[in-house]
Structures are given as structure tokens and as C-alpha cells.
Amino acid sequence: MEANPVAGAIHATVTRLFPADPPRFIETPYGYHETDRIRADMADAGWDDVQLETVRVQGLGPSAAEFAAGFALGSPLAHELAERDADLDAVIRALTDALGPHGGDQPFKPTLAATVISATR
């Protein structure tokens, strides 16, 4: 989550809102990032010449509030929030406040990162 501060802010916010049972969705797509582990997993699966490249892009959305709503209502996080009977409006407000420092309010322009993996067999 260090390469994606927006994901870190979302994770920290839902952890603060639900300290007894924090949603863990964000840990899955953003938690698999250790290059040595990825290379070892790829080799164990029979892949050779594993190349990892970090790609950074400037995201663009209408607002931090719409980005927050997208995560709260349109990602697997929505299921975890429903399991906790979350007040979705309150969650979206908290996420919006947490996201602002990472991309502004309107428009929302966060820096995003991904690891592109290529390999041969």
C-alpha cells in the first residue's frame, strides 16, 4: 500500500471505523507486492525470465467523494461493509475526508501504481 497511498488511506479509514473486525479486502489486491515472493511464486509455477515493472499513472475522477463511493458501493469492500451493517453514508464521508490529501477534492487526481509482471514458459 506504500506505492498506492489512496489504498492505504482507504484501509486505514475502514480499520479505524471497524476496529474490532476491520474489512480486509484492500489487503488482497494491494498486499501482494514483495518482489522476491512474486518471483519465487512465479518460478514455483514454472515461469522463467520473470520481469517486474512498476508503472505509475495519474488517476482522474470527478471528485474524491465519487471515488470513495465507488470503493464503498462498487468493490468487494461493499460486501464487507454490508456484513458489518455499516452506515454507508458515514463510511463514504470518512473515506472522502481521508482521500482528499491524496488527490484533491474536485477533480480527484491521485497517483496510482501497479506492478506489471511478464514471464515466459
CORSUL-V941634 format. One record per helix or strand. SS is the DSSP state (helix for helix, strand for strand). FROM is the first residue (numbers start at 1). LEN is the number of residues. If there is no record, write none. Layout:
ss={SS	SS}
from={FROM	FROM}
len={LEN	LEN}
This chain:
ss={helix	helix	helix	strand	strand	helix	helix	helix	strand	strand}
from={5	25	35	48	61	64	77	88	108	111}
len={13	7	10	11	1	11	7	13	1	10}
